[in-house]
Amino acid sequence: MLYPPQNELKDSINSKYLVVTTAAKRARELQEYPDSLLLDEYRSLKNVGQALEEIAAHKVYAKLED
């Protein structure tokens, strides 16, 4: 089973495409700045999984650009 579930991610960000792009950007930030963690503990060891967990926990939001 995937964690976090897609319905938890859609509670934070309505579009699945926006979830993917936001997670990718946040994963790059985590790779570049490993000390910028927003949660106390993570289930995932990889940056993309950690970014998705942060989105599900409402710690990261999508920035809509013009």
Predicted model as a PDB file, atoms N, CA, C, CB and O in Angstrom, pLDDT in the B-factor column:
MODEL        1                                                                  
ATOM      1  N   MET A   1       0.838  -1.177   0.000  1.00 46.00           N  
ATOM      2  CA  MET A   1       0.000   0.000   0.000  1.00 46.00           C  
ATOM      3  C   MET A   1       0.889   1.249   0.000  1.00 46.00           C  
ATOM      4  CB  MET A   1      -0.957  -0.006   1.220  1.00 46.00           C  
ATOM      5  O   MET A   1       1.928   1.301   0.658  1.00 46.00           O  
ATOM      6  N   LEU A   2       0.452   2.220  -0.741  1.00 69.00           N  
ATOM      7  CA  LEU A   2       1.206   3.467  -0.839  1.00 69.00           C  
ATOM      8  C   LEU A   2       0.947   4.348   0.372  1.00 69.00           C  
ATOM      9  CB  LEU A   2       0.845   4.216  -2.125  1.00 69.00           C  
ATOM     10  O   LEU A   2      -0.163   4.402   0.901  1.00 69.00           O  
ATOM     11  N   TYR A   3       1.989   5.029   0.790  1.00 81.00           N  
ATOM     12  CA  TYR A   3       1.839   5.972   1.884  1.00 81.00           C  
ATOM     13  C   TYR A   3       2.494   7.279   1.485  1.00 81.00           C  
ATOM     14  CB  TYR A   3       2.454   5.418   3.196  1.00 81.00           C  
ATOM     15  O   TYR A   3       3.610   7.243   0.967  1.00 81.00           O  
ATOM     16  N   PRO A   4       1.892   8.396   1.685  1.00 84.00           N  
ATOM     17  CA  PRO A   4       0.517   8.606   2.141  1.00 84.00           C  
ATOM     18  C   PRO A   4      -0.482   8.327   1.027  1.00 84.00           C  
ATOM     19  CB  PRO A   4       0.339  10.034   2.655  1.00 84.00           C  
ATOM     20  O   PRO A   4      -0.155   8.461  -0.152  1.00 84.00           O  
ATOM     21  N   PRO A   5      -1.707   7.936   1.399  1.00 81.00           N  
ATOM     22  CA  PRO A   5      -2.730   7.638   0.395  1.00 81.00           C  
ATOM     23  C   PRO A   5      -3.080   8.877  -0.427  1.00 81.00           C  
ATOM     24  CB  PRO A   5      -3.990   7.085   1.069  1.00 81.00           C  
ATOM     25  O   PRO A   5      -2.948  10.009   0.039  1.00 81.00           O  
ATOM     26  N   GLN A   6      -3.520   8.642  -1.639  1.00 83.00           N  
ATOM     27  CA  GLN A   6      -3.822   9.742  -2.545  1.00 83.00           C  
ATOM     28  C   GLN A   6      -4.910  10.649  -1.993  1.00 83.00           C  
ATOM     29  CB  GLN A   6      -4.239   9.203  -3.896  1.00 83.00           C  
ATOM     30  O   GLN A   6      -4.867  11.858  -2.219  1.00 83.00           O  
ATOM     31  N   ASN A   7      -5.883  10.100  -1.275  1.00 81.00           N  
ATOM     32  CA  ASN A   7      -6.947  10.963  -0.752  1.00 81.00           C  
ATOM     33  C   ASN A   7      -6.422  11.927   0.316  1.00 81.00           C  
ATOM     34  CB  ASN A   7      -8.079  10.109  -0.170  1.00 81.00           C  
ATOM     35  O   ASN A   7      -6.963  13.024   0.458  1.00 81.00           O  
ATOM     36  N   GLU A   8      -5.394  11.552   1.062  1.00 82.00           N  
ATOM     37  CA  GLU A   8      -4.789  12.484   2.021  1.00 82.00           C  
ATOM     38  C   GLU A   8      -4.054  13.604   1.299  1.00 82.00           C  
ATOM     39  CB  GLU A   8      -3.825  11.742   2.960  1.00 82.00           C  
ATOM     40  O   GLU A   8      -4.063  14.749   1.750  1.00 82.00           O  
ATOM     41  N   LEU A   9      -3.422  13.277   0.185  1.00 83.00           N  
ATOM     42  CA  LEU A   9      -2.718  14.289  -0.590  1.00 83.00           C  
ATOM     43  C   LEU A   9      -3.700  15.250  -1.237  1.00 83.00           C  
ATOM     44  CB  LEU A   9      -1.840  13.633  -1.655  1.00 83.00           C  
ATOM     45  O   LEU A   9      -3.437  16.451  -1.312  1.00 83.00           O  
ATOM     46  N   LYS A  10      -4.831  14.732  -1.704  1.00 82.00           N  
ATOM     47  CA  LYS A  10      -5.827  15.582  -2.357  1.00 82.00           C  
ATOM     48  C   LYS A  10      -6.550  16.471  -1.357  1.00 82.00           C  
ATOM     49  CB  LYS A  10      -6.835  14.728  -3.110  1.00 82.00           C  
ATOM     50  O   LYS A  10      -7.184  17.447  -1.759  1.00 82.00           O  
ATOM     51  N   ASP A  11      -6.473  16.163  -0.061  1.00 82.00           N  
ATOM     52  CA  ASP A  11      -7.036  17.062   0.951  1.00 82.00           C  
ATOM     53  C   ASP A  11      -6.223  18.352   1.026  1.00 82.00           C  
ATOM     54  CB  ASP A  11      -7.075  16.371   2.335  1.00 82.00           C  
ATOM     55  O   ASP A  11      -6.768  19.420   1.306  1.00 82.00           O  
ATOM     56  N   SER A  12      -4.919  18.249   0.776  1.00 82.00           N  
ATOM     57  CA  SER A  12      -4.046  19.418   0.831  1.00 82.00           C  
ATOM     58  C   SER A  12      -4.028  20.191  -0.482  1.00 82.00           C  
ATOM     59  CB  SER A  12      -2.640  18.996   1.191  1.00 82.00           C  
ATOM     60  O   SER A  12      -4.150  21.415  -0.505  1.00 82.00           O  
ATOM     61  N   ILE A  13      -3.873  19.452  -1.564  1.00 86.00           N  
ATOM     62  CA  ILE A  13      -3.774  20.050  -2.896  1.00 86.00           C  
ATOM     63  C   ILE A  13      -4.758  19.329  -3.789  1.00 86.00           C  
ATOM     64  CB  ILE A  13      -2.315  19.965  -3.471  1.00 86.00           C  
ATOM     65  O   ILE A  13      -4.711  18.104  -3.903  1.00 86.00           O  
ATOM     66  N   ASN A  14      -5.647  20.071  -4.424  1.00 86.00           N  
ATOM     67  CA  ASN A  14      -6.759  19.477  -5.151  1.00 86.00           C  
ATOM     68  C   ASN A  14      -6.360  18.755  -6.443  1.00 86.00           C  
ATOM     69  CB  ASN A  14      -7.748  20.537  -5.471  1.00 86.00           C  
ATOM     70  O   ASN A  14      -7.026  17.792  -6.824  1.00 86.00           O  
ATOM     71  N   SER A  15      -5.328  19.174  -7.107  1.00 87.00           N  
ATOM     72  CA  SER A  15      -4.938  18.600  -8.386  1.00 87.00           C  
ATOM     73  C   SER A  15      -3.795  17.600  -8.208  1.00 87.00           C  
ATOM     74  CB  SER A  15      -4.530  19.707  -9.365  1.00 87.00           C  
ATOM     75  O   SER A  15      -2.794  17.909  -7.562  1.00 87.00           O  
ATOM     76  N   LYS A  16      -3.943  16.402  -8.780  1.00 87.00           N  
ATOM     77  CA  LYS A  16      -2.880  15.406  -8.647  1.00 87.00           C  
ATOM     78  C   LYS A  16      -1.624  15.841  -9.397  1.00 87.00           C  
ATOM     79  CB  LYS A  16      -3.356  14.044  -9.164  1.00 87.00           C  
ATOM     80  O   LYS A  16      -0.516  15.469  -9.012  1.00 87.00           O  
ATOM     81  N   TYR A  17      -1.783  16.617 -10.452  1.00 90.00           N  
ATOM     82  CA  TYR A  17      -0.618  17.124 -11.182  1.00 90.00           C  
ATOM     83  C   TYR A  17       0.136  18.158 -10.353  1.00 90.00           C  
ATOM     84  CB  TYR A  17      -1.049  17.737 -12.524  1.00 90.00           C  
ATOM     85  O   TYR A  17       1.366  18.211 -10.375  1.00 90.00           O  
ATOM     86  N   LEU A  18      -0.602  18.964  -9.634  1.00 92.00           N  
ATOM     87  CA  LEU A  18       0.015  19.954  -8.753  1.00 92.00           C  
ATOM     88  C   LEU A  18       0.698  19.270  -7.567  1.00 92.00           C  
ATOM     89  CB  LEU A  18      -1.039  20.963  -8.254  1.00 92.00           C  
ATOM     90  O   LEU A  18       1.726  19.748  -7.086  1.00 92.00           O  
ATOM     91  N   VAL A  19       0.135  18.158  -7.094  1.00 91.00           N  
ATOM     92  CA  VAL A  19       0.782  17.369  -6.033  1.00 91.00           C  
ATOM     93  C   VAL A  19       2.145  16.881  -6.520  1.00 91.00           C  
ATOM     94  CB  VAL A  19      -0.112  16.158  -5.612  1.00 91.00           C  
ATOM     95  O   VAL A  19       3.135  16.971  -5.794  1.00 91.00           O  
ATOM     96  N   VAL A  20       2.195  16.368  -7.744  1.00 91.00           N  
ATOM     97  CA  VAL A  20       3.435  15.826  -8.293  1.00 91.00           C  
ATOM     98  C   VAL A  20       4.494  16.911  -8.448  1.00 91.00           C  
ATOM     99  CB  VAL A  20       3.172  15.159  -9.640  1.00 91.00           C  
ATOM    100  O   VAL A  20       5.643  16.708  -8.056  1.00 91.00           O  
ATOM    101  N   THR A  21       4.128  18.053  -9.009  1.00 92.00           N  
ATOM    102  CA  THR A  21       5.116  19.112  -9.213  1.00 92.00           C  
ATOM    103  C   THR A  21       5.571  19.708  -7.886  1.00 92.00           C  
ATOM    104  CB  THR A  21       4.542  20.209 -10.109  1.00 92.00           C  
ATOM    105  O   THR A  21       6.746  20.039  -7.728  1.00 92.00           O  
ATOM    106  N   THR A  22       4.663  19.845  -6.940  1.00 93.00           N  
ATOM    107  CA  THR A  22       5.024  20.369  -5.624  1.00 93.00           C  
ATOM    108  C   THR A  22       5.948  19.404  -4.893  1.00 93.00           C  
ATOM    109  CB  THR A  22       3.766  20.632  -4.787  1.00 93.00           C  
ATOM    110  O   THR A  22       6.924  19.826  -4.272  1.00 93.00           O  
ATOM    111  N   ALA A  23       5.646  18.110  -4.965  1.00 93.00           N  
ATOM    112  CA  ALA A  23       6.499  17.105  -4.321  1.00 93.00           C  
ATOM    113  C   ALA A  23       7.885  17.080  -4.957  1.00 93.00           C  
ATOM    114  CB  ALA A  23       5.853  15.712  -4.409  1.00 93.00           C  
ATOM    115  O   ALA A  23       8.884  16.926  -4.255  1.00 93.00           O  
ATOM    116  N   ALA A  24       7.953  17.228  -6.269  1.00 94.00           N  
ATOM    117  CA  ALA A  24       9.249  17.229  -6.946  1.00 94.00           C  
ATOM    118  C   ALA A  24      10.091  18.429  -6.527  1.00 94.00           C  
ATOM    119  CB  ALA A  24       9.056  17.229  -8.463  1.00 94.00           C  
ATOM    120  O   ALA A  24      11.290  18.297  -6.281  1.00 94.00           O  
ATOM    121  N   LYS A  25       9.463  19.593  -6.447  1.00 95.00           N  
ATOM    122  CA  LYS A  25      10.195  20.796  -6.018  1.00 95.00           C  
ATOM    123  C   LYS A  25      10.676  20.657  -4.576  1.00 95.00           C  
ATOM    124  CB  LYS A  25       9.306  22.050  -6.158  1.00 95.00           C  
ATOM    125  O   LYS A  25      11.812  21.002  -4.252  1.00 95.00           O  
ATOM    126  N   ARG A  26       9.797  20.148  -3.718  1.00 95.00           N  
ATOM    127  CA  ARG A  26      10.165  19.992  -2.306  1.00 95.00           C  
ATOM    128  C   ARG A  26      11.251  18.924  -2.145  1.00 95.00           C  
ATOM    129  CB  ARG A  26       8.923  19.620  -1.462  1.00 95.00           C  
ATOM    130  O   ARG A  26      12.134  19.067  -1.299  1.00 95.00           O  
ATOM    131  N   ALA A  27      11.194  17.863  -2.944  1.00 96.00           N  
ATOM    132  CA  ALA A  27      12.224  16.819  -2.879  1.00 96.00           C  
ATOM    133  C   ALA A  27      13.588  17.383  -3.267  1.00 96.00           C  
ATOM    134  CB  ALA A  27      11.856  15.635  -3.801  1.00 96.00           C  
ATOM    135  O   ALA A  27      14.605  17.031  -2.671  1.00 96.00           O  
ATOM    136  N   ARG A  28      13.602  18.261  -4.268  1.00 96.00           N  
ATOM    137  CA  ARG A  28      14.871  18.906  -4.649  1.00 96.00           C  
ATOM    138  C   ARG A  28      15.394  19.786  -3.515  1.00 96.00           C  
ATOM    139  CB  ARG A  28      14.688  19.751  -5.933  1.00 96.00           C  
ATOM    140  O   ARG A  28      16.598  19.823  -3.260  1.00 96.00           O  
ATOM    141  N   GLU A  29      14.491  20.492  -2.837  1.00 96.00           N  
ATOM    142  CA  GLU A  29      14.896  21.313  -1.687  1.00 96.00           C  
ATOM    143  C   GLU A  29      15.476  20.435  -0.586  1.00 96.00           C  
ATOM    144  CB  GLU A  29      13.697  22.125  -1.143  1.00 96.00           C  
ATOM    145  O   GLU A  29      16.498  20.778   0.008  1.00 96.00           O  
ATOM    146  N   LEU A  30      14.831  19.306  -0.312  1.00 96.00           N  
ATOM    147  CA  LEU A  30      15.318  18.397   0.728  1.00 96.00           C  
ATOM    148  C   LEU A  30      16.671  17.813   0.378  1.00 96.00           C  
ATOM    149  CB  LEU A  30      14.325  17.277   0.957  1.00 96.00           C  
ATOM    150  O   LEU A  30      17.501  17.585   1.258  1.00 96.00           O  
ATOM    151  N   GLN A  31      16.900  17.569  -0.911  1.00 96.00           N  
ATOM    152  CA  GLN A  31      18.187  17.036  -1.339  1.00 96.00           C  
ATOM    153  C   GLN A  31      19.278  18.091  -1.190  1.00 96.00           C  
ATOM    154  CB  GLN A  31      18.111  16.546  -2.793  1.00 96.00           C  
ATOM    155  O   GLN A  31      20.399  17.782  -0.787  1.00 96.00           O  
ATOM    156  N   GLU A  32      18.943  19.334  -1.515  1.00 97.00           N  
ATOM    157  CA  GLU A  32      19.930  20.409  -1.436  1.00 97.00           C  
ATOM    158  C   GLU A  32      20.167  20.877   0.002  1.00 97.00           C  
ATOM    159  CB  GLU A  32      19.484  21.582  -2.289  1.00 97.00           C  
ATOM    160  O   GLU A  32      21.293  21.198   0.382  1.00 97.00           O  
ATOM    161  N   TYR A  33      19.102  20.913   0.789  1.00 95.00           N  
ATOM    162  CA  TYR A  33      19.193  21.367   2.181  1.00 95.00           C  
ATOM    163  C   TYR A  33      18.604  20.286   3.103  1.00 95.00           C  
ATOM    164  CB  TYR A  33      18.441  22.735   2.376  1.00 95.00           C  
ATOM    165  O   TYR A  33      17.441  20.387   3.493  1.00 95.00           O  
ATOM    166  N   PRO A  34      19.372  19.271   3.452  1.00 93.00           N  
ATOM    167  CA  PRO A  34      18.841  18.160   4.260  1.00 93.00           C  
ATOM    168  C   PRO A  34      18.392  18.558   5.665  1.00 93.00           C  
ATOM    169  CB  PRO A  34      19.878  17.090   4.373  1.00 93.00           C  
ATOM    170  O   PRO A  34      17.663  17.801   6.306  1.00 93.00           O  
ATOM    171  N   ASP A  35      18.799  19.704   6.150  1.00 93.00           N  
ATOM    172  CA  ASP A  35      18.395  20.144   7.490  1.00 93.00           C  
ATOM    173  C   ASP A  35      17.049  20.869   7.496  1.00 93.00           C  
ATOM    174  CB  ASP A  35      19.457  21.051   8.073  1.00 93.00           C  
ATOM    175  O   ASP A  35      16.606  21.323   8.550  1.00 93.00           O  
ATOM    176  N   SER A  36      16.396  20.986   6.346  1.00 92.00           N  
ATOM    177  CA  SER A  36      15.145  21.736   6.249  1.00 92.00           C  
ATOM    178  C   SER A  36      13.914  20.845   6.427  1.00 92.00           C  
ATOM    179  CB  SER A  36      15.072  22.445   4.912  1.00 92.00           C  
ATOM    180  O   SER A  36      12.874  21.104   5.822  1.00 92.00           O  
ATOM    181  N   LEU A  37      14.020  19.814   7.237  1.00 94.00           N  
ATOM    182  CA  LEU A  37      12.904  18.907   7.464  1.00 94.00           C  
ATOM    183  C   LEU A  37      11.793  19.604   8.243  1.00 94.00           C  
ATOM    184  CB  LEU A  37      13.376  17.656   8.212  1.00 94.00           C  
ATOM    185  O   LEU A  37      12.064  20.381   9.159  1.00 94.00           O  
ATOM    186  N   LEU A  38      10.548  19.327   7.881  1.00 94.00           N  
ATOM    187  CA  LEU A  38       9.408  19.974   8.519  1.00 94.00           C  
ATOM    188  C   LEU A  38       8.680  19.081   9.518  1.00 94.00           C  
ATOM    189  CB  LEU A  38       8.445  20.429   7.473  1.00 94.00           C  
ATOM    190  O   LEU A  38       7.921  19.577  10.351  1.00 94.00           O  
ATOM    191  N   LEU A  39       8.904  17.775   9.446  1.00 94.00           N  
ATOM    192  CA  LEU A  39       8.256  16.838  10.364  1.00 94.00           C  
ATOM    193  C   LEU A  39       9.286  16.255  11.331  1.00 94.00           C  
ATOM    194  CB  LEU A  39       7.547  15.705   9.579  1.00 94.00           C  
ATOM    195  O   LEU A  39      10.482  16.239  11.041  1.00 94.00           O  
ATOM    196  N   ASP A  40       8.818  15.785  12.465  1.00 94.00           N  
ATOM    197  CA  ASP A  40       9.714  15.186  13.453  1.00 94.00           C  
ATOM    198  C   ASP A  40      10.230  13.822  13.005  1.00 94.00           C  
ATOM    199  CB  ASP A  40       9.000  15.053  14.789  1.00 94.00           C  
ATOM    200  O   ASP A  40      11.396  13.496  13.228  1.00 94.00           O  
ATOM    201  N   GLU A  41       9.369  13.026  12.377  1.00 95.00           N  
ATOM    202  CA  GLU A  41       9.801  11.725  11.883  1.00 95.00           C  
ATOM    203  C   GLU A  41       9.055  11.398  10.601  1.00 95.00           C  
ATOM    204  CB  GLU A  41       9.572  10.626  12.943  1.00 95.00           C  
ATOM    205  O   GLU A  41       7.937  11.861  10.374  1.00 95.00           O  
ATOM    206  N   TYR A  42       9.694  10.595   9.777  1.00 94.00           N  
ATOM    207  CA  TYR A  42       9.173  10.225   8.465  1.00 94.00           C  
ATOM    208  C   TYR A  42       9.119   8.711   8.345  1.00 94.00           C  
ATOM    209  CB  TYR A  42      10.038  10.829   7.338  1.00 94.00           C  
ATOM    210  O   TYR A  42       9.938   8.006   8.935  1.00 94.00           O  
ATOM    211  N   ARG A  43       8.160   8.216   7.586  1.00 94.00           N  
ATOM    212  CA  ARG A  43       8.108   6.781   7.292  1.00 94.00           C  
ATOM    213  C   ARG A  43       9.024   6.452   6.130  1.00 94.00           C  
ATOM    214  CB  ARG A  43       6.667   6.335   6.976  1.00 94.00           C  
ATOM    215  O   ARG A  43       9.566   5.350   6.051  1.00 94.00           O  
ATOM    216  N   SER A  44       9.196   7.406   5.230  1.00 93.00           N  
ATOM    217  CA  SER A  44      10.002   7.189   4.031  1.00 93.00           C  
ATOM    218  C   SER A  44      11.439   7.650   4.250  1.00 93.00           C  
ATOM    219  CB  SER A  44       9.388   7.924   2.833  1.00 93.00           C  
ATOM    220  O   SER A  44      11.692   8.615   4.971  1.00 93.00           O  
ATOM    221  N   LEU A  45      12.359   6.956   3.626  1.00 93.00           N  
ATOM    222  CA  LEU A  45      13.762   7.342   3.691  1.00 93.00           C  
ATOM    223  C   LEU A  45      14.160   8.230   2.510  1.00 93.00           C  
ATOM    224  CB  LEU A  45      14.643   6.102   3.729  1.00 93.00           C  
ATOM    225  O   LEU A  45      15.185   8.909   2.567  1.00 93.00           O  
ATOM    226  N   LYS A  46      13.371   8.230   1.461  1.00 94.00           N  
ATOM    227  CA  LYS A  46      13.705   8.969   0.252  1.00 94.00           C  
ATOM    228  C   LYS A  46      13.054  10.348   0.250  1.00 94.00           C  
ATOM    229  CB  LYS A  46      13.275   8.184  -0.982  1.00 94.00           C  
ATOM    230  O   LYS A  46      12.015  10.566   0.872  1.00 94.00           O  
ATOM    231  N   ASN A  47      13.691  11.269  -0.464  1.00 94.00           N  
ATOM    232  CA  ASN A  47      13.240  12.663  -0.477  1.00 94.00           C  
ATOM    233  C   ASN A  47      11.837  12.832  -1.037  1.00 94.00           C  
ATOM    234  CB  ASN A  47      14.196  13.500  -1.275  1.00 94.00           C  
ATOM    235  O   ASN A  47      11.058  13.626  -0.510  1.00 94.00           O  
ATOM    236  N   VAL A  48      11.500  12.109  -2.089  1.00 94.00           N  
ATOM    237  CA  VAL A  48      10.169  12.248  -2.687  1.00 94.00           C  
ATOM    238  C   VAL A  48       9.097  11.772  -1.703  1.00 94.00           C  
ATOM    239  CB  VAL A  48      10.079  11.448  -4.016  1.00 94.00           C  
ATOM    240  O   VAL A  48       8.063  12.423  -1.551  1.00 94.00           O  
ATOM    241  N   GLY A  49       9.337  10.656  -1.044  1.00 94.00           N  
ATOM    242  CA  GLY A  49       8.396  10.161  -0.045  1.00 94.00           C  
ATOM    243  C   GLY A  49       8.247  11.115   1.116  1.00 94.00           C  
ATOM    244  O   GLY A  49       7.140  11.320   1.613  1.00 94.00           O  
ATOM    245  N   GLN A  50       9.346  11.703   1.555  1.00 95.00           N  
ATOM    246  CA  GLN A  50       9.284  12.687   2.640  1.00 95.00           C  
ATOM    247  C   GLN A  50       8.507  13.925   2.209  1.00 95.00           C  
ATOM    248  CB  GLN A  50      10.699  13.083   3.089  1.00 95.00           C  
ATOM    249  O   GLN A  50       7.743  14.483   2.997  1.00 95.00           O  
ATOM    250  N   ALA A  51       8.696  14.357   0.970  1.00 94.00           N  
ATOM    251  CA  ALA A  51       7.956  15.505   0.458  1.00 94.00           C  
ATOM    252  C   ALA A  51       6.460  15.208   0.421  1.00 94.00           C  
ATOM    253  CB  ALA A  51       8.458  15.887  -0.941  1.00 94.00           C  
ATOM    254  O   ALA A  51       5.650  16.065   0.775  1.00 94.00           O  
ATOM    255  N   LEU A  52       6.090  14.010   0.000  1.00 93.00           N  
ATOM    256  CA  LEU A  52       4.677  13.629  -0.017  1.00 93.00           C  
ATOM    257  C   LEU A  52       4.095  13.563   1.391  1.00 93.00           C  
ATOM    258  CB  LEU A  52       4.502  12.283  -0.713  1.00 93.00           C  
ATOM    259  O   LEU A  52       2.942  13.937   1.601  1.00 93.00           O  
ATOM    260  N   GLU A  53       4.872  13.096   2.347  1.00 94.00           N  
ATOM    261  CA  GLU A  53       4.410  13.068   3.738  1.00 94.00           C  
ATOM    262  C   GLU A  53       4.186  14.480   4.261  1.00 94.00           C  
ATOM    263  CB  GLU A  53       5.422  12.329   4.628  1.00 94.00           C  
ATOM    264  O   GLU A  53       3.226  14.723   4.993  1.00 94.00           O  
ATOM    265  N   GLU A  54       5.056  15.409   3.898  1.00 94.00           N  
ATOM    266  CA  GLU A  54       4.886  16.809   4.318  1.00 94.00           C  
ATOM    267  C   GLU A  54       3.634  17.424   3.698  1.00 94.00           C  
ATOM    268  CB  GLU A  54       6.122  17.640   3.933  1.00 94.00           C  
ATOM    269  O   GLU A  54       2.938  18.204   4.349  1.00 94.00           O  
ATOM    270  N   ILE A  55       3.345  17.080   2.448  1.00 93.00           N  
ATOM    271  CA  ILE A  55       2.129  17.581   1.805  1.00 93.00           C  
ATOM    272  C   ILE A  55       0.898  17.024   2.510  1.00 93.00           C  
ATOM    273  CB  ILE A  55       2.108  17.206   0.305  1.00 93.00           C  
ATOM    274  O   ILE A  55      -0.051  17.762   2.773  1.00 93.00           O  
ATOM    275  N   ALA A  56       0.905  15.735   2.815  1.00 92.00           N  
ATOM    276  CA  ALA A  56      -0.227  15.105   3.496  1.00 92.00           C  
ATOM    277  C   ALA A  56      -0.435  15.674   4.893  1.00 92.00           C  
ATOM    278  CB  ALA A  56      -0.020  13.601   3.580  1.00 92.00           C  
ATOM    279  O   ALA A  56      -1.563  15.716   5.384  1.00 92.00           O  
ATOM    280  N   ALA A  57       0.653  16.116   5.542  1.00 92.00           N  
ATOM    281  CA  ALA A  57       0.567  16.698   6.889  1.00 92.00           C  
ATOM    282  C   ALA A  57       0.254  18.194   6.851  1.00 92.00           C  
ATOM    283  CB  ALA A  57       1.873  16.467   7.643  1.00 92.00           C  
ATOM    284  O   ALA A  57       0.290  18.860   7.886  1.00 92.00           O  
ATOM    285  N   HIS A  58      -0.049  18.721   5.672  1.00 91.00           N  
ATOM    286  CA  HIS A  58      -0.375  20.141   5.494  1.00 91.00           C  
ATOM    287  C   HIS A  58       0.766  21.059   5.905  1.00 91.00           C  
ATOM    288  CB  HIS A  58      -1.612  20.492   6.288  1.00 91.00           C  
ATOM    289  O   HIS A  58       0.530  22.156   6.410  1.00 91.00           O  
ATOM    290  N   LYS A  59       2.004  20.617   5.691  1.00 93.00           N  
ATOM    291  CA  LYS A  59       3.176  21.440   5.992  1.00 93.00           C  
ATOM    292  C   LYS A  59       3.706  22.136   4.738  1.00 93.00           C  
ATOM    293  CB  LYS A  59       4.279  20.582   6.621  1.00 93.00           C  
ATOM    294  O   LYS A  59       4.410  23.142   4.830  1.00 93.00           O  
ATOM    295  N   VAL A  60       3.364  21.597   3.571  1.00 90.00           N  
ATOM    296  CA  VAL A  60       3.816  22.148   2.290  1.00 90.00           C  
ATOM    297  C   VAL A  60       2.578  22.379   1.435  1.00 90.00           C  
ATOM    298  CB  VAL A  60       4.845  21.189   1.567  1.00 90.00           C  
ATOM    299  O   VAL A  60       1.707  21.515   1.336  1.00 90.00           O  
ATOM    300  N   TYR A  61       2.512  23.552   0.822  1.00 85.00           N  
ATOM    301  CA  TYR A  61       1.394  23.896  -0.033  1.00 85.00           C  
ATOM    302  C   TYR A  61       1.906  24.261  -1.419  1.00 85.00           C  
ATOM    303  CB  TYR A  61       0.578  25.052   0.572  1.00 85.00           C  
ATOM    304  O   TYR A  61       3.058  24.664  -1.586  1.00 85.00           O  
ATOM    305  N   ALA A  62       1.037  24.116  -2.403  1.00 81.00           N  
ATOM    306  CA  ALA A  62       1.402  24.466  -3.773  1.00 81.00           C  
ATOM    307  C   ALA A  62       1.366  25.973  -3.926  1.00 81.00           C  
ATOM    308  CB  ALA A  62       0.457  23.790  -4.795  1.00 81.00           C  
ATOM    309  O   ALA A  62       0.457  26.647  -3.443  1.00 81.00           O  
ATOM    310  N   LYS A  63       2.378  26.486  -4.611  1.00 75.00           N  
ATOM    311  CA  LYS A  63       2.424  27.903  -4.901  1.00 75.00           C  
ATOM    312  C   LYS A  63       1.942  28.092  -6.331  1.00 75.00           C  
ATOM    313  CB  LYS A  63       3.861  28.486  -4.695  1.00 75.00           C  
ATOM    314  O   LYS A  63       2.577  27.624  -7.277  1.00 75.00           O  
ATOM    315  N   LEU A  64       0.837  28.767  -6.480  1.00 68.00           N  
ATOM    316  CA  LEU A  64       0.289  29.007  -7.815  1.00 68.00           C  
ATOM    317  C   LEU A  64       0.967  30.223  -8.407  1.00 68.00           C  
ATOM    318  CB  LEU A  64      -1.254  29.202  -7.770  1.00 68.00           C  
ATOM    319  O   LEU A  64       0.927  31.320  -7.850  1.00 68.00           O  
ATOM    320  N   GLU A  65       1.594  29.999  -9.556  1.00 66.00           N  
ATOM    321  CA  GLU A  65       2.315  31.077 -10.220  1.00 66.00           C  
ATOM    322  C   GLU A  65       1.476  31.587 -11.380  1.00 66.00           C  
ATOM    323  CB  GLU A  65       3.709  30.601 -10.711  1.00 66.00           C  
ATOM    324  O   GLU A  65       0.708  30.837 -11.982  1.00 66.00           O  
ATOM    325  N   ASP A  66       1.628  32.859 -11.685  1.00 51.00           N  
ATOM    326  CA  ASP A  66       0.890  33.465 -12.796  1.00 51.00           C  
ATOM    327  C   ASP A  66       1.522  33.142 -14.109  1.00 51.00           C  
ATOM    328  CB  ASP A  66       0.801  34.957 -12.633  1.00 51.00           C  
ATOM    329  O   ASP A  66       1.031  33.571 -15.153  1.00 51.00           O  
TER     330      ASP A  66                                                      
ENDMDL                                                                          
END                                                                             
